Amino acid sequence: MNQWAFHLAEALPDCQIGRLGDTYSDRVANCDVLVTTRHSASTRHPVPPTDAGGLIIADECHGFGGKTLRQSLIHDYQERLGLTATLERSDQAVENTLLPYFGGVCYRYGFGPAIADGVCAQPRVAFVAVPLASEERAEYDAIERSLVQARQALRAIPDMPQGSFSAFLIAVSHLAEHDAGPNGKAAVTYLEAFSRRREIVATSRTKYEVLSRFAPLIRQAAGSLLFTQTVKAANHAINRLDPLLNIDIITGETSRGERERILHELRVGTIDAVAAPRVLDEGIDVPNANLGIVISASRTRRQMIQRMGRILRRKPLGSGARFVILFASDTLEDPRADERDGFMEEIQDIAESSRIFGADDHEHLASFLDYSGPEVLTQPKTIGPMSSLDDIPSRSDLVERYAWLNFLAWREKTKDHAGAWDLDPGSVAAPPYLEFEMPELPALGEKRVSKSKAARLSTGEQPVTLVKRSEGFALQCTGCGAMSEPSPFRWKALDATVECSCLW
């Protein structure tokens, strides 16, 4: 919210930019643009001040499909724009909620075109092979054999996707959640084994044994992010690197103020790196960070795309974006394997260069990662700010002139406005909406009756989180920030209740 408000105020100095959420309580009627958190929008329901309607822009709109957050998709706004790098969810909210609300996909912009336009940095990617420990290898191979048997049974189900592995996995998840028959049971067995197999490679101790070798590279970087899957894994990384450099950790229990302090110190170089389990995947702003180390493999393509976005922000001349991806060799993490995580293709396709190294190949790896980016920076094309009609480029076509003339409000309608605004829409070919590829799902043999679940947000997180303050432990609402009475005992705080205005 604060990032949006800052940049909007910078781009629109004559407009009143308001905020709603995180102690701010501005109203739509009192500002030109209101920037709000998703939770505040769902509970406060800020509607346009007049019958003329308005424009709603939903950032990271894939997160608006849950039962609570979808309430922030207010229908009083006739103009609607959703922004996301990953229009994907494990439920049916994309087709049932998001696409109907926003009207379809009107534009796609991938990392490849963004790099060519100078909007994003092109990374150099090093994959580092690390062998599993002997006991880890034995358990992994046993689970692998059971997975082969389960996969054969699932592949035999009619209408089961036979193409990409990601489509197959989506279909298996669909059966596990909704089918109470033998197909659903087979899917549950497969997913449990699949999850355990991924846990083995994600927490392999040999990864952390080689992590200390990257300390010099981390110190030389303009800011490093270490991506893990769990708090335990992030702590393992901290324990290995803490004696060698200045590193901190951010978890779901890190307070907002503490998180801002840590990220600020990373930006200014007071600390060298931040390790975090998933909480760094979205919404943070550290544009200078130019080294990402993936210790635990991403569970989803969506997660890896978001992680890539943390490092691929546009860099100044002389700063090269780099990724180091530690993978357990001869496992599903291995980029040479047939069945591998889908993000491998994503990052390899847009990399300036990518290579696979052994864990002991220090000299060649260090030389490869000595990358300072391109010799010449491509300058992205921008428009505005606009102060007069003379600022409109002379070679603009009708569509560009329409955009320019709507960039700021005008007190009177000129001939330039009439030429663009009174244009017959039928005389200009409108770009078609882009089709959204829906996954193929097999038919259900016996529909599963859903059981009650613990209250969770659409993000999968609990609506309250345990926080530690100077006066003790307390539960804090992740929506409005309300807190329970502090207690010196952790167990007692977990039994407390939070009085807040959120409608969970």
C-alpha positions as CSV (number, residue, x, y, z in Angstrom):
1,M,0.0,0.0,0.0
2,N,2.7,2.5,1.0
3,Q,4.7,1.7,-2.2
4,W,1.7,2.4,-4.4
5,A,0.9,5.6,-2.5
6,F,4.4,6.9,-2.8
7,H,4.7,6.3,-6.5
8,L,1.3,7.7,-7.3
9,A,2.0,10.8,-5.3
10,E,5.3,11.1,-7.3
11,A,3.6,10.6,-10.7
12,L,0.4,12.7,-9.9
13,P,1.6,15.6,-7.8
14,D,-1.7,17.5,-8.2
15,C,-3.8,14.6,-7.0
16,Q,-4.8,13.8,-3.4
17,I,-3.6,10.2,-2.7
18,G,-5.3,8.6,0.3
19,R,-4.7,5.3,2.2
20,L,-6.9,2.9,4.0
21,G,-5.5,0.2,6.3
22,D,-2.4,-0.1,8.6
23,T,-3.7,2.8,10.9
24,Y,-4.8,4.9,7.9
25,S,-8.5,5.6,7.5
26,D,-8.9,8.0,4.5
27,R,-12.2,8.1,2.6
28,V,-12.9,7.8,-1.1
29,A,-14.8,11.1,-1.1
30,N,-11.9,13.0,0.2
31,C,-9.2,12.0,-2.3
32,D,-8.7,11.4,-6.0
33,V,-7.1,8.0,-5.5
34,L,-7.5,5.7,-2.5
35,V,-4.9,3.0,-2.0
36,T,-6.1,0.3,0.4
37,T,-5.0,-3.2,1.6
38,R,-7.1,-6.1,0.5
39,H,-8.4,-6.8,4.0
40,S,-9.4,-3.2,4.6
41,A,-11.2,-3.1,1.3
42,S,-13.2,-6.3,2.1
43,T,-14.3,-5.1,5.5
44,R,-14.7,-1.3,4.9
45,H,-16.1,-1.7,1.4
46,P,-15.1,1.8,0.0
47,V,-17.5,2.6,-2.8
48,P,-17.2,5.4,-5.5
49,P,-18.5,8.7,-4.1
50,T,-20.9,9.4,-7.1
51,D,-23.1,7.4,-9.5
52,A,-20.4,8.0,-12.1
53,G,-18.6,4.9,-10.8
54,G,-14.8,4.7,-10.8
55,L,-11.8,2.6,-11.6
56,I,-10.6,-0.2,-9.3
57,I,-7.1,-1.6,-9.7
58,A,-6.5,-4.9,-8.0
59,D,-2.7,-5.6,-7.6
60,E,-1.8,-9.3,-7.1
61,C,-5.3,-10.1,-8.1
62,H,-4.8,-13.9,-7.9
63,G,-5.1,-13.5,-4.2
64,F,-8.7,-12.0,-4.4
65,G,-10.4,-15.4,-5.0
66,G,-10.8,-16.5,-1.4
67,K,-14.1,-16.3,0.5
68,T,-13.1,-13.2,2.5
69,L,-10.9,-11.2,0.1
70,R,-13.3,-11.6,-2.9
71,Q,-15.5,-9.1,-0.9
72,S,-13.0,-6.4,-1.9
73,L,-14.0,-6.8,-5.6
74,I,-16.6,-4.1,-5.3
75,H,-19.2,-4.1,-8.2
76,D,-19.9,-0.4,-7.9
77,Y,-16.7,0.2,-9.9
78,Q,-17.5,-0.2,-13.6
79,E,-13.9,0.1,-14.8
80,R,-11.8,-2.8,-13.5
81,L,-8.2,-3.8,-13.9
82,G,-6.5,-6.8,-12.4
83,L,-2.7,-7.1,-12.2
84,T,-0.8,-10.3,-11.5
85,A,2.3,-12.2,-12.7
86,T,0.5,-15.5,-12.0
87,L,-3.2,-15.9,-12.8
88,E,-3.2,-19.3,-11.1
89,R,-5.0,-20.8,-8.1
90,S,-5.5,-24.4,-6.8
91,D,-9.2,-23.8,-6.6
92,Q,-11.8,-22.7,-9.2
93,A,-11.7,-19.0,-8.2
94,V,-10.0,-17.9,-11.4
95,E,-12.8,-19.1,-13.7
96,N,-15.6,-18.6,-11.1
97,T,-14.6,-15.2,-9.6
98,L,-11.7,-13.4,-11.1
99,L,-12.4,-13.8,-14.9
100,P,-16.1,-12.9,-14.6
101,Y,-15.3,-9.8,-12.5
102,F,-12.5,-8.4,-14.6
103,G,-14.0,-9.5,-17.9
104,G,-11.2,-11.7,-19.2
105,V,-7.5,-11.4,-19.9
106,C,-6.8,-8.3,-22.1
107,Y,-3.0,-8.2,-22.0
108,R,0.0,-10.4,-21.3
109,Y,3.5,-9.2,-20.6
110,G,6.2,-11.8,-19.8
111,F,9.7,-11.6,-18.5
112,G,11.1,-12.0,-22.0
113,P,9.5,-8.9,-23.5
114,A,10.1,-7.0,-20.2
115,I,13.8,-7.7,-20.4
116,A,13.9,-6.7,-24.1
117,D,12.1,-3.4,-23.2
118,G,14.5,-2.6,-20.3
119,V,11.8,-3.0,-17.7
120,C,13.4,-6.0,-16.0
121,A,16.9,-7.3,-15.6
122,Q,18.2,-10.4,-17.4
123,P,19.7,-12.8,-14.9
124,R,22.6,-15.2,-15.0
125,V,21.6,-18.5,-13.4
126,A,23.8,-21.1,-11.8
127,F,22.3,-24.5,-10.9
128,V,24.5,-26.2,-8.2
129,A,24.1,-30.0,-7.8
130,V,24.3,-31.3,-4.2
131,P,24.1,-35.0,-3.5
132,L,21.7,-36.3,-0.9
133,A,23.1,-37.9,2.3
134,S,23.1,-41.7,2.2
135,E,20.0,-42.1,4.5
136,E,18.1,-39.4,2.6
137,R,18.9,-41.1,-0.7
138,A,17.6,-44.4,0.6
139,E,14.3,-42.9,1.7
140,Y,13.9,-40.9,-1.5
141,D,14.4,-44.0,-3.7
142,A,11.8,-46.0,-1.6
143,I,9.2,-43.2,-2.0
144,E,10.1,-42.9,-5.7
145,R,9.2,-46.5,-6.3
146,S,5.8,-46.1,-4.6
147,L,5.2,-42.9,-6.6
148,V,5.8,-44.8,-9.9
149,Q,3.1,-47.3,-9.0
150,A,0.6,-44.7,-7.9
151,R,1.4,-42.6,-11.1
152,Q,0.6,-45.6,-13.3
153,A,-2.8,-46.1,-11.7
154,L,-3.6,-42.4,-12.0
155,R,-2.5,-42.2,-15.6
156,A,-5.0,-45.0,-16.4
157,I,-8.0,-42.8,-15.3
158,P,-10.1,-41.6,-18.2
159,D,-9.7,-38.0,-19.1
160,M,-6.6,-37.7,-17.0
161,P,-4.2,-35.2,-18.7
162,Q,-1.3,-37.1,-20.3
163,G,0.7,-34.0,-21.5
164,S,2.6,-31.7,-19.1
165,F,3.4,-32.8,-15.6
166,S,1.9,-29.6,-14.2
167,A,-1.5,-30.4,-15.8
168,F,-1.3,-33.9,-14.4
169,L,-0.6,-32.6,-10.9
170,I,-3.5,-30.2,-11.0
171,A,-5.8,-33.0,-12.0
172,V,-4.5,-35.2,-9.2
173,S,-5.0,-32.4,-6.7
174,H,-8.6,-32.0,-8.0
175,L,-9.3,-35.7,-7.4
176,A,-7.7,-35.7,-4.0
177,E,-9.9,-32.8,-2.9
178,H,-13.2,-33.7,-4.5
179,D,-13.3,-37.5,-5.2
180,A,-14.2,-39.8,-2.3
181,G,-13.8,-43.0,-4.4
182,P,-10.8,-45.1,-5.2
183,N,-9.4,-42.5,-7.6
184,G,-9.5,-39.9,-4.9
185,K,-7.7,-42.2,-2.5
186,A,-5.1,-43.0,-5.0
187,A,-4.6,-39.3,-5.6
188,V,-4.2,-38.6,-1.8
189,T,-1.7,-41.4,-1.5
190,Y,0.3,-40.0,-4.5
191,L,0.2,-36.4,-3.1
192,E,1.3,-37.5,0.4
193,A,4.3,-39.4,-1.1
194,F,5.0,-36.5,-3.5
195,S,5.0,-34.1,-0.6
196,R,7.4,-36.2,1.5
197,R,9.7,-36.6,-1.5
198,R,9.8,-32.9,-1.9
199,E,10.4,-32.4,1.8
200,I,13.5,-34.7,1.7
201,V,15.1,-32.7,-1.1
202,A,14.1,-29.3,0.4
203,T,15.6,-30.0,3.8
204,S,18.6,-32.0,2.8
205,R,21.4,-31.2,5.2
206,T,24.1,-31.3,2.5
207,K,22.6,-28.1,1.0
208,Y,23.4,-26.3,4.1
209,E,26.9,-27.8,4.4
210,V,27.8,-26.1,1.1
211,L,26.0,-22.9,1.8
212,S,28.9,-21.3,3.7
213,R,30.9,-21.4,0.4
214,F,28.7,-18.6,-1.0
215,A,29.5,-16.1,1.8
216,P,32.0,-14.1,-0.3
217,L,29.5,-13.9,-3.1
218,I,26.8,-12.7,-0.8
219,R,29.1,-10.0,0.8
220,Q,29.9,-8.6,-2.6
221,A,26.3,-8.5,-3.8
222,A,24.2,-5.3,-3.6
223,G,21.7,-7.3,-1.4
224,S,20.9,-11.0,-1.3
225,L,17.7,-12.9,-0.7
226,L,17.7,-16.5,0.5
227,F,14.5,-18.4,-0.3
228,T,13.4,-21.4,1.8
229,Q,10.2,-23.2,2.3
230,T,10.1,-23.4,6.1
231,V,11.2,-21.4,9.1
232,K,13.3,-24.3,10.2
233,A,15.1,-24.2,6.8
234,A,15.7,-20.5,7.1
235,N,17.2,-20.9,10.5
236,H,19.5,-23.6,9.2
237,A,20.7,-21.0,6.6
238,I,21.2,-18.4,9.3
239,N,23.2,-20.8,11.5
240,R,25.6,-21.6,8.6
241,L,26.1,-18.0,7.4
242,D,25.8,-15.9,10.6
243,P,29.4,-16.4,11.6
244,L,30.6,-15.3,8.2
245,L,28.4,-12.2,7.3
246,N,25.6,-10.0,8.6
247,I,22.3,-11.8,7.9
248,D,18.8,-11.6,9.3
249,I,15.6,-13.5,9.0
250,I,12.0,-12.6,8.3
251,T,9.1,-15.0,9.1
252,G,5.3,-14.7,9.4
253,E,5.7,-13.8,13.0
254,T,8.1,-10.8,12.3
255,S,6.3,-7.6,13.2
256,R,5.6,-5.0,10.5
257,G,8.0,-2.5,12.0
258,E,10.7,-5.1,12.4
259,R,10.3,-6.3,8.8
260,E,10.5,-2.7,7.5
261,R,13.7,-2.2,9.6
262,I,15.3,-5.3,8.2
263,L,14.5,-4.5,4.6
264,H,15.7,-0.9,5.0
265,E,19.0,-2.2,6.3
266,L,19.2,-4.6,3.3
267,R,18.6,-1.7,0.9
268,V,21.3,0.6,2.5
269,G,23.8,-2.3,2.9
270,T,23.9,-2.5,6.7
271,I,23.1,-6.2,6.4
272,D,24.2,-8.5,3.6
273,A,21.3,-10.8,3.2
274,V,17.8,-11.8,4.4
275,A,16.6,-15.4,4.7
276,A,12.9,-16.1,4.6
277,P,10.3,-18.9,4.2
278,R,7.9,-17.7,1.5
279,V,7.1,-14.3,3.1
280,L,9.5,-12.6,0.6
281,D,7.7,-14.1,-2.4
282,E,5.3,-11.1,-2.9
283,G,5.0,-7.5,-2.0
284,I,8.5,-6.5,-0.9
285,D,10.5,-3.7,-2.5
286,V,14.2,-4.2,-2.6
287,P,15.0,-3.2,-6.2
288,N,18.8,-3.2,-5.7
289,A,19.0,-6.8,-4.5
290,N,20.9,-8.6,-7.3
291,L,21.5,-12.1,-5.9
292,G,18.9,-14.7,-5.1
293,I,19.8,-18.1,-3.6
294,V,17.1,-20.7,-3.8
295,I,17.8,-23.3,-1.1
296,S,14.5,-25.1,-1.1
297,A,12.7,-25.8,-4.4
298,S,9.6,-23.9,-5.1
299,R,6.4,-25.9,-4.6
300,T,4.6,-24.1,-7.4
301,R,5.3,-22.3,-10.6
302,R,3.5,-19.3,-9.2
303,Q,5.8,-19.2,-6.2
304,M,9.0,-19.3,-8.4
305,I,7.7,-16.6,-10.7
306,Q,7.1,-14.3,-7.7
307,R,10.6,-15.1,-6.4
308,M,12.1,-14.3,-9.7
309,G,10.3,-10.9,-9.6
310,R,12.1,-10.0,-6.4
311,I,15.6,-10.1,-8.1
312,L,14.7,-9.2,-11.7
313,R,13.8,-5.5,-10.9
314,R,15.5,-3.1,-13.2
315,K,19.2,-2.7,-12.1
316,P,21.6,0.3,-12.5
317,L,24.5,-0.1,-14.9
318,G,27.2,-2.3,-13.5
319,S,24.8,-4.5,-11.4
320,G,24.0,-7.9,-12.8
321,A,21.0,-10.0,-11.5
322,R,22.1,-13.5,-10.5
323,F,20.3,-16.6,-9.3
324,V,21.9,-19.6,-7.5
325,I,19.6,-22.6,-7.3
326,L,20.8,-25.4,-5.1
327,F,19.3,-28.7,-6.1
328,A,19.5,-32.3,-4.9
329,S,21.1,-34.2,-7.8
330,D,19.1,-37.1,-9.4
331,T,15.8,-35.9,-7.8
332,L,12.8,-34.0,-9.0
333,E,14.8,-30.8,-8.4
334,D,17.4,-31.8,-11.0
335,P,17.1,-29.6,-14.1
336,R,18.3,-32.6,-16.1
337,A,15.4,-34.8,-15.0
338,D,12.4,-35.6,-17.1
339,E,9.9,-35.0,-14.3
340,R,11.0,-31.7,-12.8
341,D,9.5,-28.6,-11.3
342,G,8.0,-26.3,-13.9
343,F,9.9,-23.2,-13.0
344,M,13.2,-24.6,-14.4
345,E,12.0,-23.8,-18.0
346,E,10.8,-20.4,-16.9
347,I,14.1,-19.2,-15.6
348,Q,16.3,-20.9,-18.1
349,D,14.3,-19.4,-21.1
350,I,14.9,-15.8,-20.0
351,A,18.5,-16.2,-18.5
352,E,21.4,-14.4,-20.1
353,S,23.3,-17.7,-19.5
354,S,22.7,-20.7,-17.3
355,R,25.0,-23.6,-16.3
356,I,25.0,-26.6,-14.0
357,F,27.9,-26.9,-11.5
358,G,29.0,-29.5,-9.0
359,A,29.1,-28.6,-5.4
360,D,32.9,-28.7,-5.4
361,D,33.4,-26.7,-8.6
362,H,34.2,-23.5,-6.7
363,E,36.5,-21.8,-9.1
364,H,34.4,-22.1,-12.3
365,L,31.2,-21.2,-10.3
366,A,32.8,-18.0,-8.9
367,S,34.0,-17.0,-12.3
368,F,30.6,-17.6,-13.9
369,L,28.8,-15.5,-11.2
370,D,31.2,-12.6,-11.7
371,Y,28.5,-10.9,-13.8
372,S,27.9,-7.1,-13.9
373,G,25.0,-7.0,-16.3
374,P,24.8,-5.7,-19.8
375,E,27.3,-3.1,-21.1
376,V,24.4,-0.8,-22.2
377,L,21.1,-0.4,-20.4
378,T,17.9,-0.4,-22.5
379,Q,15.8,2.6,-21.5
380,P,12.1,1.7,-21.1
381,K,9.6,3.8,-22.9
382,T,7.5,6.0,-20.6
383,I,4.8,8.7,-21.0
384,G,4.0,11.8,-18.8
385,P,3.9,13.8,-16.8
386,M,1.9,16.0,-19.2
387,S,1.4,19.7,-18.6
388,S,0.1,20.8,-22.0
389,L,-1.2,19.5,-25.3
390,D,2.2,20.3,-26.8
391,D,3.7,17.4,-24.9
392,I,1.8,14.9,-27.1
393,P,4.3,13.2,-29.5
394,S,3.7,14.4,-33.0
395,R,3.7,10.9,-34.4
396,S,1.1,9.5,-32.0
397,D,-1.7,7.4,-33.5
398,L,-5.3,7.7,-32.3
399,V,-5.0,5.1,-29.6
400,E,-1.9,6.9,-28.2
401,R,-3.5,10.3,-28.4
402,Y,-6.5,8.9,-26.5
403,A,-4.2,7.7,-23.7
404,W,-2.4,11.0,-23.6
405,L,-5.6,13.0,-23.4
406,N,-6.8,10.9,-20.5
407,F,-3.6,11.1,-18.6
408,L,-4.8,14.2,-16.7
409,A,-8.2,15.8,-16.3
410,W,-8.9,18.8,-18.5
411,R,-11.2,21.7,-17.7
412,E,-12.5,22.1,-21.2
413,K,-12.9,20.0,-24.3
414,T,-10.6,21.1,-27.2
415,K,-10.4,20.0,-30.8
416,D,-7.8,17.5,-29.8
417,H,-10.1,15.9,-27.4
418,A,-13.0,15.8,-29.9
419,G,-10.8,14.1,-32.5
420,A,-9.9,11.3,-30.1
421,W,-13.0,11.0,-27.9
422,D,-15.6,11.3,-30.6
423,L,-14.0,8.7,-32.8
424,D,-16.4,6.0,-33.9
425,P,-15.3,2.8,-31.9
426,G,-16.2,0.7,-34.9
427,S,-13.6,2.3,-37.1
428,V,-10.7,1.1,-34.9
429,A,-10.0,-2.6,-34.6
430,A,-10.2,-3.5,-31.0
431,P,-7.7,-6.1,-29.8
432,P,-9.4,-9.3,-28.8
433,Y,-9.4,-10.6,-25.3
434,L,-6.9,-13.4,-24.8
435,E,-8.1,-16.9,-24.0
436,F,-7.2,-18.2,-20.6
437,E,-6.1,-21.9,-20.7
438,M,-8.2,-23.9,-18.3
439,P,-6.8,-27.2,-16.9
440,E,-8.4,-30.4,-18.0
441,L,-9.9,-32.2,-15.0
442,P,-11.1,-35.9,-14.9
443,A,-14.7,-36.7,-13.9
444,L,-15.3,-37.4,-10.2
445,G,-16.3,-41.0,-9.4
446,E,-17.8,-40.2,-6.0
447,K,-18.0,-36.5,-4.9
448,R,-16.4,-35.9,-1.5
449,V,-18.4,-34.2,1.2
450,S,-16.4,-31.3,2.6
451,K,-15.6,-31.3,6.3
452,S,-15.2,-28.3,8.5
453,K,-11.8,-26.7,8.5
454,A,-10.0,-24.3,10.7
455,A,-10.6,-20.7,9.7
456,R,-8.0,-19.6,7.1
457,L,-7.6,-16.7,4.8
458,S,-7.6,-17.1,1.0
459,T,-3.8,-17.1,1.2
460,G,-3.9,-20.3,3.3
461,E,-2.7,-18.5,6.4
462,Q,-4.5,-18.3,9.7
463,P,-6.4,-15.1,10.3
464,V,-4.4,-14.5,13.5
465,T,-0.7,-14.8,14.2
466,L,1.4,-15.1,17.3
467,V,3.6,-12.0,17.9
468,K,6.2,-11.3,20.6
469,R,6.3,-7.8,22.2
470,S,8.3,-6.4,25.0
471,E,5.4,-7.0,27.4
472,G,4.9,-10.6,26.3
473,F,3.2,-12.8,23.7
474,A,-0.1,-11.9,22.0
475,L,-2.3,-12.9,19.1
476,Q,-2.6,-10.3,16.3
477,C,-5.3,-10.1,13.6
478,T,-3.6,-10.3,10.2
479,G,-6.4,-8.1,8.8
480,C,-6.8,-5.0,10.9
481,G,-3.8,-5.5,13.3
482,A,-5.9,-5.7,16.5
483,M,-4.2,-7.6,19.3
484,S,-5.2,-9.7,22.3
485,E,-4.0,-8.9,25.8
486,P,-0.3,-9.7,26.1
487,S,0.8,-12.6,28.3
488,P,4.3,-13.6,29.5
489,F,3.4,-17.2,28.5
490,R,3.3,-18.4,24.9
491,W,0.8,-21.2,25.6
492,K,-1.6,-18.8,27.3
493,A,-1.4,-16.3,24.5
494,L,-2.4,-19.1,22.0
495,D,-5.7,-19.5,24.0
496,A,-6.5,-15.8,23.8
497,T,-9.1,-14.1,21.6
498,V,-8.8,-11.0,19.4
499,E,-11.6,-8.4,19.2
500,C,-11.4,-6.8,15.8
501,S,-13.7,-5.4,13.1
502,C,-12.7,-7.9,10.4
503,L,-15.5,-10.2,9.0
504,W,-13.7,-13.5,8.8
